[in-house]
């Protein structure tokens, strides 16, 4: 049974360009707790892969959550790396990149397949060191503490080299040294959570190492022309107060790093269109005959720089995507988002001029203070936009995150979120498509986002009970897990502000 399960791994390897191989004393299994097509679309994951190989005597091999998890369990095949197809349990370290809260179940699955105890307290020196990092650490990594030996907080471009050096030490000395270093939290030894770390500017930009056709972003070379954000949106973890705000990379540097053969280029960052020279960069890429994608299009920037929309259309894009976020201007102002209806209408007009087949708007439902009149305002705006260009909404329930001004905001009850989505669908029928994410799983995400170590332990109980929504709900209830109600992570310390500012829902 081993060969059929590993055949897709070998097929994907054969189709990759840029994979690294190296003999080294320190071997790290770089793990992504979602399937290959998701993990290989992660710019951070690929950057850390390259940084490990750049270290003097360290090498990384990749491991992902199997596509058919049940088949691997039934065949009793241990979790293996892609590069050598060797069991990850034989590596000195398993380094997990965790993007968001619901991937904690994937962490459990991968450790279980590897035959490694999930709880830290059940492991000893015979087991690999379990390290967790990734985007989740900018917000609330606390639920990971019962499972990780070490948690890396923030931008790990340089921290990974500190970790590689420490892996040569005896385990007790490794823990002691890392517990004293900025950016590392060692649950057994660290007293308080340190702040997230900022990489030096000369480490920028992060960029793809491997191109593969087997991802959501098929054979697209990803690179960041900027890191961070200059804006203050109150719901966003990557707002301007996080890690020094926005840091830009000169277009010349970006262009030098794009491989000659990369026909598709993705510009990735929290606020790419805020880059002062983004039009110049995109123009050069398009003139070179490349297809260009941008991860974060802001409506106000598109209005101010209409050439950018024309260039994206010229490069082959067919859907133009930006964010409405709040359903009304009242809500958007409260979020410090400040996108206006006039701007969204202007973008729709630009999309029509550019020949785009669709305008897609991201929307949050269930914001504090949201009322039906806000949804009605959105429906009226959608009717105007749909007369210009076909329209769809990517609709997600609002989930308050730690380390943001909206930390502690309540989650609207699931049945009420479902009612509001149904209301929008009814009002937009024939005018716009509404594609909602699950309110139930958004609630699970919320409980983890606002939770502490007990939320992580509840997650393990839910996973052991089958991972259904009912299992999650029961596990949170049995462990008495409650949202933090305003407890937030700032400078690594938990604080409990008043909830008086939040309207009751």
N, C-alpha and C positions, 0 to 999 in steps of 0.2 A: 504493500500500500504506500510505501514511502515515495516511490518514483512518480506516480500520478500527481501526488501533492506538490512535489518539487518541480515538476515539468513547467508550470507557469513561471516559476522563479527563474529558471534557466532561459525561458523564452524572453522574459523581460530583460534579463542581463544582456542577452545577445543584441537587443534592440537599443541599448543605452549607448550614449556617447559621453565620455568624460569620467567614467568610473575610475576610482583610484585603488591601487593595490600596492602593498608595502609590507615587508617583514619588519616586525618591531617587537621589542620586549613587552611593551604595554599594549594589550589588545582590548579595545572598547567595543562593545556591541551598542551601536547607536540605535535606539528603539523609538518607534513612532506608534502610539496606541490606537491607530486607525489603519485602514488598509493602504496598500502601496500607492494607489492612484491619488489618495489624499496626502499622504506623507511626502511624496515626491513633488507635490505642488507647494510645499512649505519652503520659503526662502531661508528661514532661520535654520531649519533642519539641514538643508544643503550647505549652508555656511559653516555650521559646526562640523559637519563631515569633512570639509576642506581644511578647517583649522586644525583638527586632530591630526590629519595627515601632514600638515606643515610642521608639527611638533617634531623635535629631534628624534625621539625614539618611541613614538606612539602611532598606532594605526586604528582605523575604525572600520567596522563592517556593519551593514544596515540590517535591521529586522523590523518587520511590520506585523500588524494584526492580520492573520490570514483572512482571505476573502470568505472561505467556507470554514468557519471556526469549528462547526460540529464535525465535519469530516476529519479534521486534524485530531480532534478529541477521540473519535471512534477508532482511528487508526493508531492511536497512542504514539504519534510521531512528535518528538520534542520540537519546540520552537527553534528554528535555525536562522542563521544569517543568510543574506543573499550572496555575498561574495564567495564564501567557501562552503555554504550549506552545512556548517558545523553548528552543533547545539550552543545556544547562547549561554547555557549554564557553565560552559568551560571558559568563559571570558572573565577577566579580572574585574570588569565593571560593566554594568548595564546602565546606560545614560538615556533617560526618557525625556523626550520633548513633548510637553503637554500643552496643547493650545487652549483648551477650554474645559469647563467643569465636567461635562458628560464623558470626556475621554478617560475619566478615572476608571470606568468599567473596563475599558480596553487595557489599561495598566494591569488590572487584576487578571484578565484573560491571558495576557502575555506571560506574566509571572507563573500562572498556573500551568500553562503549556510547557514552560521551561522546567517545571518541577522545583521551583524556588518558593519557599514560604512567602506568603504575601505580607504578613505582619513583620515589621522590623524585629520585634522582640522574639520572634521564633527563628530568626536566622543567627548564624555564628560565623566564625572566621573561614569556614569551609565554603561559604556562599559568596557569590560576586557582590561587590559593593553596588547598592542601588542608589542611583542619583536621579533626581528630578529637576528639570528646568523648563524653560519655554515661556510663551506669552502669558500663561496663567499666573506666573509669579509676579507680574506687574500688578495684579489685583489681589487675589487671596489664595495663596498656596497652603494655608493652614490645614485644610482637610487631607493634604498629602503626608503630613508629618508622621502618622502611625505606620507608614509603609516605606518611606525613604530613609536611607542612612544619611544622605546629604541632599539639601535643596539649594540650587543655584538661583539667585534672585537677580532678575534683570537681564541686561545685555551680556551675553556670555562669550562674545568674540575673543576677549582676553582671559576671562575667568576659566575657560576650558583649558588653557595652557597651565594655569595654576593647578587645576585638577589633575592634569596629566603628570605633572611633577610629583604631586602628592601620592599618586598611585604606586610609586616605587617604594613608599614607606610602609612599615608595619601598620596594621589596621588601627591600633590604638593611637599611634603617633599621627597617622593621617587625620583621624577625627579631631584630635587636639589642635593640630596646626590649622586645619580648615575652619574650625570654630572661631578662630581668632582673626580670620581674614575677612575683609569687606566682601559682601555679596554671597557669603556662604552661611547657611543655617544647618547646624548639626543637631537634630532633635534631642539626642542623648546629652548634649553638653551645652548648647547655646542657651543663654538665659533669656534674651529678648530677640525679636525679629530684627535683623539689620535692614537698612534701606536697600532698594534696588540699585544696581550698579549701572553706570554709564560707560560704554566703551569709548576709547580715545577716537578722535575724529579720523586719524590716519588708518583706522580699521575699516572705515567706510569706503565704498558701498558694499553691503551684502549682495551676493549674486549667486546665480545657479552654478553648480559644478557639473551636474549631469543633465543632459537632455534626453527625454524619453517620450515616445508617443503614447505611453500607457498612463496618462494622467488626465485630469479635468482640463488642464492647460496644455494640450497636446503639443509636444516638441517646442514649447515656448521658453526662451531664455529670460529669466527673471532678474531684475536688478533694481536697486533702490536709488533714485536720484535725490532722495531726502529721507531723513529719519526723524520720527517724532512729529509734533504738530504745533503750530503757532496759535491755534484757536482754543477757546475755553468752554466747549460744549460740556455741559454739566454731567452728562451721562457717560462720558467717554474716559476710559482708563488712560488713553494716550493723549490727553489734553496737554496744553502748553506748560503746565506745572510739572509734568512727568519727565524726568531725565533731561532737563535743560531746554525743553521746547524743540523746535524744528531746527535740524542741521542739514544744510544743503551740500550737494556734491556738484562740482562744475560739470556742465555737459561734456566738455572735452574728456574728462576722466571717465564718465559713463561710456562715451562712444569708444574710447580706447579699449574698454573691457568687454564690449559686445563682440562675440566671435564672428568672424567673416561669414561663416556658413549659417548663422542663426537668422532664419527668414521671419521668425515671429519673436517679438520682444515685448515683454511685460514690464511696465514701470510700476514698481510696488512701493507703497508707503502710506502713512496715515493721511497725508495731505499733498499728494503729488502735484495737483494743479495750483497749489500755493507757491510752488517753486518759481522764482522770478524769471527763470529762463526756460520754462517748460516748453513753450511754443517753439523756441529755437531748437531744442533737443528733439522734439517730435518731428519737426520739419526735416531735420537732417536724416532721421531714421526712415521717414517716408520717402524722401528723395533717393535713399539707397535701395528702395524697393522692398522694404520690410513692412510686415503687418504689425501694428502697434496696439497694445492694450494698456489701459491705465486703471489702477485699482481703486482710486478715490477721486471721482469727478465731482467738484463742488459747483452748484448751480450759479452762484455769483461769479465765479471765475470763468465759467463757460460764456456767460453773458458778456463779460468784459473782454474775453478773448475768443471771439467767434471763429477765428482761423483754426483754433484747436479742434472744434467740432468738424470742420471741413477736412482737416488733415486725417482725423480718425476715420471718416467716411472714405477718404481716398485710399487709406491703407487696407480697407476691406471690412471694417466693422459694420455690422448690420443692426445691432441693438445699442442704444445709448442709455447708459445707466447713471443715475444720480440719486440723491436722497431727499425725500420730503421730511423724514423723521417724524415730526409731530403732525397731526391731522389738520391743525389750524395755525394761523400766524400767532395767535395768542399762546399756544403751547410751544411753538418754535422759539418765541421770544423768551419764554420761561426756561427753555433749555439752553439759552444763549446760542442757539443755532442761527436764527435770524434769516433763514431762507424765506423769501416772500413768494406769494402767489404770482406776482408779475414776473419774477425771475423764472419760475417753473414754466410759465406760459412762453416766455422768451426762449427757453431751452427747447420747448416743444417745437417752436417755429424753426429754430436752427436745425433740429432733427429732421424736420420735413424738408427744409432746403437741402440738407445733405443727403437726402434719399434713404434715411434710416428706416428700417422696417418696423421698428418698435422703440418706444421710450419706456424704460423700466424705472420705477421709483421705489426706493426702500422706505418702509413706514413702520413706526412702532405704535402698537395699540396697547392701551392700559397704562398710559402715563398718569402720574399724580394730577388730579384735578380734571382729567378728561371727561367730557360730557358728550351727549348725543349731538349737541349743536356743533361741536368740533368735527364730528364725523360727517355731519350734514354739509359743513363748509368744504370738507374734502370732496364730497360727492359732487358739489357744484363746480369745483375747480376741475375735477376729473372730466366732467361733461364738456367743459371748454377745451381741455387738452385733447380729448379724444376726437374732436372735430379737426384737429391738426395732424395727429399721428396716432396710430394704434398704441394703446397704453396698457401696462400691467403693473401691479403692485406686489412687491415682495414684502409680506406682512408678518411681523414678528412681535410676540408679546414683550413688553418692556421688562427687563431683568436688571434690577439695581446691582451695581458692582461696588465692591470695596475700593478704596483709594480714589473715589470720585466724590464730588459734592452731593450726589444723589444717593450715596451709601445710606442704607436703612430705609429707603422709600418702600412702601408696601407693595406686594404683588396682588394685582386685581384677581379676585376669585376666578377659577378656571371657567365656571359656567358663564360668568359675566364677560370674560374675554371671548368665549365662543359666541355669545349673543352679539357682541359688537362686531365681530368678523362677519356673522350672518347678516347683520344690519347693513354693513358695507357691501357685501355681495349683492344683496337685494337692490340697494340703491344704485349700484354700478353695473347691474346686469345689462348687457348690450353695449356698455361704454368702456369698461375696463375689466381685465382679468385680475382676480385676487388670489394670490398663491400664499396661503398662510403656513407658518410652521406650527407645530403642535403646542397648544397651551399647556398640556399635561407635562411634556418634557421640558418646557420652559420653566414650569414651577419647580421641577426637580433641579434644573440648572440654578434657579434662584436660591433654593435651600442650600445648595453646595456653595454658591457664590457668597452667601451671607453667613455660612456656617464656620464652625471651628473643628477641632479634631473629632468631636463626637459625630459631626456630619460625615466625615470620612469613614468612621467605623460603621455608621448606619449604611453608607454606600456599600461596604463590604458585605453586610448582612443582606442587603437587597440583592446584590449580585449572587450570593450563595443561594438565595431563595428563587432564583430564576430570572431576575432582572426585569420583571414586568413592572408596569406603573403601580399596580396594587402592592407589589413587594417593596418598592421604594416608599410608598406612602406608609405602609405598615412599619418599615424599619425606622423611618423618621419619628413616627409616633411612639414606638416602643422605647426608643432611646431618648425620648423627650427633647428632640432637636427642635429648636425654635429659631426663626430668623434673628439676626443680631439686633434689629431695631435701632440701627444707627451706629453700632460699633464699627469703627473703621480703622484701616491700616494707614497710618501717616508716619513717615520717617521710621517705619518698622515697629511702631507702638500702637496698641489698640486703644481707641478712645471712644467714648460714649456720649455723643452730643444729644441735645433735645430733639424730639420728633415734632415739636410744636409747629414747625414750619411746614410740615407735610399735611395736606388736606386728607381728611378721612374718606376712604372709598368704600 
